[in-house]
Amino acid sequence: MQESVTLFHEKGLHARPASVLVQTASSYDASIEILKDGKSANAKSSVAVLSLNADKGDEITIRADGDDDEAAVDALVELVRTDFDLETEA
């Protein structure tokens, strides 16, 4: 199961948004990866997610495999679309 989504958080997938994404991904049993420009990162690792250097406007693909893969992808895509439930930082 996978789905692509565009980042629109002002700072991209950095520090706080990455932390929120990792916390959410970690609540699922499925193996979850974030893909960007041919690179992949374990969605349950902050260091791995930050290494993607994903910026505002970049498209990422969220891919999951396991018992709750559909729920995991749906939740993470929704998180990105709702700006990580964060107010845009100045």
MODAKA-V653382 format. One record per residue. RES is the residue in one small letter. OMEGA is omega as a letter, one per 40 degrees, with the letter a starting at -180 (none if undefined). NEAR is the number of other ideal C-beta (glycine too) atoms within 12 Angstrom. D_CENTER is the distance of its C-alpha to the mean C-alpha in Angstrom with 2 decimals. Layout:
BEGIN
<<RES;OMEGA;NEAR;D_CENTER> <RES;OMEGA;NEAR;D_CENTER>>
END
This chain:
BEGIN
<<m;i;24;14.21> <q;i;25;11.64> <e;i;26;10.74> <s;a;19;10.02> <v;i;32;9.11> <t;i;22;10.26> <l;i;34;9.11> <f;i;23;12.10> <h;a;32;11.73> <e;a;20;14.87> <k;i;24;13.59> <g;a;30;10.41> <l;a;42;7.55> <h;i;26;10.36> <a;a;20;12.06> <r;i;24;11.70> <p;i;37;8.38> <a;i;37;6.95> <s;i;24;9.46> <v;i;28;8.67> <l;a;47;5.15> <v;i;29;7.32> <q;i;22;10.15> <t;i;32;8.95> <a;a;38;7.93> <s;i;22;11.26> <s;i;19;13.16> <y;i;28;13.11> <d;a;16;15.57> <a;i;29;13.96> <s;a;25;12.87> <i;i;42;9.18> <e;i;31;8.17> <i;a;46;5.93> <l;i;26;8.92> <k;i;30;10.36> <d;i;16;14.13> <g;i;9;15.18> <k;i;19;13.32> <s;a;23;11.08> <a;i;31;9.49> <n;a;26;9.58> <a;i;46;6.41> <k;a;28;9.32> <s;i;23;10.61> <s;a;25;10.25> <v;a;15;12.61> <a;a;25;10.94> <v;i;41;7.59> <l;a;27;10.14> <s;i;19;12.30> <l;a;33;10.45> <n;a;21;11.93> <a;a;35;9.77> <d;i;21;11.98> <k;i;21;12.77> <g;i;16;13.67> <d;i;25;11.73> <e;i;23;10.53> <i;i;42;7.59> <t;i;30;8.08> <i;a;44;6.43> <r;a;29;9.55> <a;i;32;11.15> <d;i;19;14.79> <g;a;19;16.94> <d;a;13;18.77> <d;a;20;16.04> <d;a;25;13.70> <e;i;21;14.24> <a;a;22;13.64> <a;a;34;10.34> <v;i;33;9.04> <d;a;23;10.91> <a;a;32;9.68> <l;i;45;5.89> <v;i;32;7.26> <e;i;20;9.79> <l;i;34;7.90> <v;a;38;6.77> <r;i;20;10.37> <t;i;20;11.93> <d;i;25;10.88> <f;a;34;9.16> <d;i;19;12.75> <l;i;22;13.97> <e;i;12;16.94> <t;a;16;16.70> <e;i;15;18.11> <a;none;5;21.23>>
END
